[in-house]
Amino acid sequence: MGILDQGGFWSSVLLLLVVLGIPAAIGIAILRYNLFDIDLVINRTLVYGGLTLAVVGIYVAVVGYLSYL
């Protein structure tokens, strides 16, 4: 029995504040403490994420092709 199990307006508002609050807090911290070197981290994250998706896509294609044979 959690607070979100009962549903209703206030649980939706609380969930919205939590979901939007975390990215907002991260953005404020980056701007306030001049953490602009985070661009390197974001760049690497996007590159490795793209490479991971490419490898998974190739794997799914190969397995799908081989199971079709």
matplotlib code that plots the C-alpha trace (Angstrom):
import matplotlib.pyplot as plt

x = [0.0, 2.0, 0.9, 0.6, -1.6, -4.7, -4.6, -6.2, -5.1, -2.5, -0.6, -0.4, 0.8, 3.5, 4.6, 4.8, 6.9, 9.3, 9.7, 10.2, 12.2, 15.2, 16.2, 15.5, 17.8, 20.5, 20.2, 20.4, 23.5, 25.2, 24.5, 25.2, 28.5, 29.8, 29.9, 30.2, 32.8, 29.9, 29.7, 32.4, 30.4, 27.2, 29.1, 30.6, 27.3, 25.6, 28.4, 28.5, 24.7, 24.6, 27.2, 25.3, 22.1, 24.0, 25.5, 22.1, 20.4, 23.0, 22.7, 18.9, 19.1, 21.6, 19.7, 16.4, 18.0, 19.5, 16.3, 14.5, 16.8]
y = [0.0, 2.9, 6.5, 6.0, 2.8, 4.7, 6.9, 10.3, 13.8, 14.3, 11.2, 12.3, 15.7, 14.1, 11.8, 14.7, 16.8, 13.9, 13.1, 16.7, 17.7, 15.4, 16.6, 20.2, 19.7, 18.3, 21.2, 23.8, 22.1, 22.1, 25.8, 26.9, 25.1, 25.6, 21.9, 22.5, 19.8, 17.5, 17.8, 15.2, 12.8, 13.4, 12.9, 9.6, 8.5, 9.2, 7.5, 4.4, 4.2, 4.4, 1.8, -0.5, 0.0, -0.8, -4.0, -5.1, -4.3, -6.3, -9.2, -9.3, -9.1, -12.0, -14.2, -13.4, -14.3, -17.5, -18.6, -18.0, -20.4]
z = [0.0, -1.3, -1.8, -5.5, -5.2, -4.4, -7.4, -7.5, -8.2, -5.5, -6.4, -10.0, -8.9, -6.6, -9.4, -11.9, -9.4, -8.8, -12.5, -13.5, -10.4, -10.9, -14.4, -13.3, -10.3, -12.4, -14.9, -12.1, -10.6, -14.0, -14.5, -10.9, -10.4, -14.0, -14.8, -18.5, -18.9, -18.7, -22.5, -22.8, -20.7, -22.7, -25.9, -24.9, -23.5, -26.9, -28.8, -26.7, -26.7, -30.5, -30.8, -28.4, -30.4, -33.6, -32.2, -30.8, -34.1, -36.1, -33.6, -34.0, -37.8, -37.9, -35.5, -37.3, -40.6, -39.4, -37.7, -41.0, -42.8]

ax = plt.figure().add_subplot(projection="3d")
ax.plot(x, y, z, "-o")
ax.set_aspect("equal")
plt.show()
